[in-house]
Amino acid sequence: MEMFKYSKRVPKDGSDAVGEILKAAADPKIISFAGGLPAPELFPVAEMKKATDDVYDENGKEALQYGSAKGVLKLRKTIAKRMLDREGIKTDPDHIMVSTGSEQVIDLVGKAFIDSGDTVFVEQPTYLCAIDVFKSYGAKFVSVPMDDDGMRTDALEEALKEHPEVKLLYTVPNFQNPTGRTMPADRREALAKLAEKYDFMVLEDNPYGDIRFAGEHVPSVKSFDKSGHVIYMSTFSKILAPGLRLGWAIADLDVINKLTVLKQSADLHSDNLAQYIVAKFFEENDIEKHIEKISQLYGSRKKLMTDNIKKYFPKNVKFSDPEGGMFLWVQVPGVKDTTKLFNMCIKHNVAFVPGVPFFAGAEIPGSFRLNYSNMKEDQIEVGIKRLASAIKEVLSEQTVAVNK
Amino acid sequence: MEMFKYSKRVPKDGSDAVGEILKAAADPKIISFAGGLPAPELFPVAEMKKATDDVYDENGKEALQYGSAKGVLKLRKTIAKRMLDREGIKTDPDHIMVSTGSEQVIDLVGKAFIDSGDTVFVEQPTYLCAIDVFKSYGAKFVSVPMDDDGMRTDALEEALKEHPEVKLLYTVPNFQNPTGRTMPADRREALAKLAEKYDFMVLEDNPYGDIRFAGEHVPSVKSFDKSGHVIYMSTFSKILAPGLRLGWAIADLDVINKLTVLKQSADLHSDNLAQYIVAKFFEENDIEKHIEKISQLYGSRKKLMTDNIKKYFPKNVKFSDPEGGMFLWVQVPGVKDTTKLFNMCIKHNVAFVPGVPFFAGAEIPGSFRLNYSNMKEDQIEVGIKRLASAIKEVLSEQTVAVNK
């Protein structure tokens, strides 16, 4: 019995499965590939301190006062410039809203577009927090199948014919969380065209796109958008510091203004001081050089991880080989119960996030996500070896069970 | 015609009336009593800079990394201690959630408790943003009448008998926005008892309670709560700096945990750096001394304003005489259309926020809110004189219209 009369939106007990996983993985004995943290050793603490001191000296009172719901103008100018240079998105500060982390954009877009019972398309699998958010607004999900090149736009068009009522499609086109997969340019162009043709909104979430350590940059879905159906979003969390909780959205003027009205009701505006600091940091430092350092480190950790997977895992195990980002995705054929594998891993002092919470519909059994961005090199080999032992033990237990 | 298929929650065009008012009031010729800003000349910029430098030196990496959804433990300890000392609320860090401004608590409480069609009780008038937020979750409102001592608990009990289905009551018991009124202890105790008896939640919003320049401190509603029906919320915006967007909620453990799950979906957590800075500021400085400085300044500005109101306004004008906070409330008998008065004021180069948006139901005609916290002394007399002229002009125009 519940003591208080919560709304229907409030998840019932036990829904924080991921919280429980991270709690189990927090034991210091455990090598945890479950997290999703950037490497803190690359946080530019000294440069941030200097930028902050300069903000206090030059704009102290403004930074501490209430500010604009859309965000600090100087920061929106910085974003507009980089979005053109980097993503081919022609925009200006009016079309940009600074958000309290990119999570807030997902929440506000859900609030702005989803009525209870509305259909939302997601990738199969997709970012788990997006599922939670859209669910809280009453979304019904359709999962669009993926291959090594991300969401299959042929499968998408099939799904659209069956579900022309779709309101929103959510995609992470670069180094997707959880799979690490990237959608090529032709699919992005096709997606933008389908959004116009079938009149639904696309939420393009690009937290990882800058962290590329192999292959070539692919233009954003938004850069192919001619009708205003694409909302682009990104964050400073992966290229600078997640603790500041600063992200942004770029959209058609009417859409961005509606999102801003909702943002005012959510938190008035994002931390002004943090916005001034980031704008100052960009003025005083070469962000591209900093991003290169991050990409190099993550690239070498990813390689170490895939090298060890090849060395220790059963040969039929499938895994993604991302060209950037923070995650790779493993699928072990024959594993029927990923939770059982997770529990076995905990016994072997290693952890991951099981695939289940990343699926809005049916899961692909035996799949899980590994994080390499925040894992010291010497721990990667040890951890993957432990994981390999756990996989072998679960597979052999299953065989015994079948033979009994 | 709308271009995009928004959800029913999105307000239709023209709903940002307050935005329009603030825009009109932003003309530098205009003396604006419309805002709600703290006085920036009292922001402790040097002390904040020192606290920030120390955070970078001592906890740089932690402050820039992802953090806990409930908030930085050190800050929650600081809050727990002050809540006991100051408000008589016995609590601990587990029962406290740090929020992105107190606005976020209103939003999350709305999300957690209000299903479409649910009844919410508010004061008549009440904080306008709370109306917008609850409306976005489909609330139906019942306005509880007030007198000079805030919400009338006798009228509340009448309303409860008529609306036993009420889910939530929202109140600002100290120096209410917009009226500046304060609820005495006996009414607070009665409110806490009624919440238990009729099984509804109380959201006690206390942004201004610390800024008292006259009279005696009154214990919080939460301090009378024996059944967990009261959620207490406050903010660092008025006692330190609103730009940081940091507030907090205190509630029953089950309630605070549910709010925290919803917060994770809203923005994962609030700015970690800002949380470390505020905790450090409290460690290094005497906040009570700082609050005293703020209270003294606002008290003298309030006195200047009421002195000039007495001197220049028509004698039958009613106005509140707050013992703290940032606002006072005026009601001009005989004014039928407050928008007309507002437009006349703009012609006279002075501005306020008209009463209308503060009412969830029928407005009290001729009422408006004046802010004194962020107004230089020499401007107060000039502004009130202009307001007096505008009032007289509107009243005489009305008389002419009647006599025609």
Interface residues (C-beta under 8 A of the other chain):
Chain A: E2 M3 F4 K5 Y6 S7 K8 R9 V10 P11 S15 D16 L37 P38 P40 E41 F43 V45 M48 K49 T52 D53 Y56 D57 G60 K61 E62 A63 L64 Q65 Y66 G67 S99 T100 G101 E103 Q104 D107 K111 A112 F113 I114 D115 D118 C129 D132 V133 S136 Y137 K167 D199 M201 G228 S237 A241 P242 G243 L244 R245 D252 D254 V255 K258 V261 L262 Q264 S265 A266 D267 L268 H269 S270 D271 N272 L273 A274
Chain B: E2 M3 F4 K5 Y6 S7 K8 R9 V10 P11 S15 D16 L37 P38 P40 E41 F43 V45 M48 K49 T52 D53 Y56 D57 G60 K61 E62 A63 L64 Q65 Y66 G67 S99 T100 G101 E103 Q104 D107 K111 A112 F113 I114 D115 D118 C129 D132 V133 S136 Y137 K167 D199 M201 G228 S237 A241 P242 G243 L244 R245 D252 D254 V255 K258 V261 L262 Q264 S265 A266 D267 L268 H269 S270 D271 N272 L273 A274
